[in-house]
Amino acid sequence: MKDKTILIAGGTGFIGFHLAKECKKVGLEVSSLSSKKPKKGRKIKGVKYFFCDISKKKKLKKEIKNKYNYVVNLSGHVDHVDKKKVNSSHNLGTKNLINLFIKNAPDHFIQIGSSAEYGKLRSPNKESFKCKPKSIYGLAKFNATKYALEIYRKYKFPITILRLYQAYGPQQDKNRLIPIIIDACKKNKKFNCSHGNQFRDYIYITDVTNFILKVLQTKKTVGQILNLGSGKKQKIKNIINTIKKYFKGGNPQFGVIKLRKDEPTHSYPDLSKNKKFINWKIKVSFNKGLKKTMKYYE
């Protein structure tokens, strides 16, 4: 991969930042495209930064004119309450980015989808399931997936969709479950939470980035949807209690926050399809990854 170029849309976000770091390590020339400047500690020397909202087609065309060997779309609106912004960034923005490269296709384009596309379908989720997204976010991601596959079929556009589960690790924003719980327990605060009986799949950030890099280097996955998770389900209540024990503080109020109507109690992937395409397995177990994450925030 040395001396090849990559554009990471959403390159200043949590996953984008870590992916950019790994890309630099393997010799890629990295460009980052995002609507906001990198936060303190997330600016990487040698990365070329472009700033643009990908839902703005004209501005996007004006900003990005180069051809890239690889494109990874990690962009999206974080706050899922604003329905219009969620659809604009995750659906319309994805279409704009794909269309930008149709006539000048990269060697590989990766669209990061979401486990939310499955909605409340039974777990373990299989890529062959007929998706029934229940949330605005899940629907926006699913519509982006459908469009990506349509462009693949029509133009043989080299795209792979990765349906990501819960990524976690150092430097994650404090608007996600694990950093929120760590912060509360570290400060020995009383905090409200759900009953905690949900099951989720958590995958450590370096395993996420390593998988993406593996996929970029193969043509086998083009036109495919692949789940991206650890393959190990975790009970939310156990995660909270583990963090509480580590910091010897925190007072979780289980059951105070009610589950959203669109929230599944079980969400974890079937990873059997991956074995057909990628020689890969997770390197960081959840216990090890959580300990690394807690040490970072400590």
ABEGO torsion letter per residue (X at the ends): XBGBBBBBBGAABAAAAAAAAAAAAAGBBBBBBBABBBBBGABBBGBBBBBBBAABAAAAAAABABBBABBBBABEBABAABAAAAAAAAAAAAAAAAAAAAABBBABBBBBBBAAAAEABBOBBBAABBBBBABAAAAAAAAAAAAAAAAAAAAGBBBBBBBBBBBBEBGBBAABAAAAAAAAAAAGBBBBBBAGABBBBBBBAAAAAAAAAAAAABAAABGBBBBBBAGBBBBAAAAAAAAAAAAGBEBBBBGABBBBAABBABBBBBAAAAAAABBBBBABBAAAAAAAAAAAAX
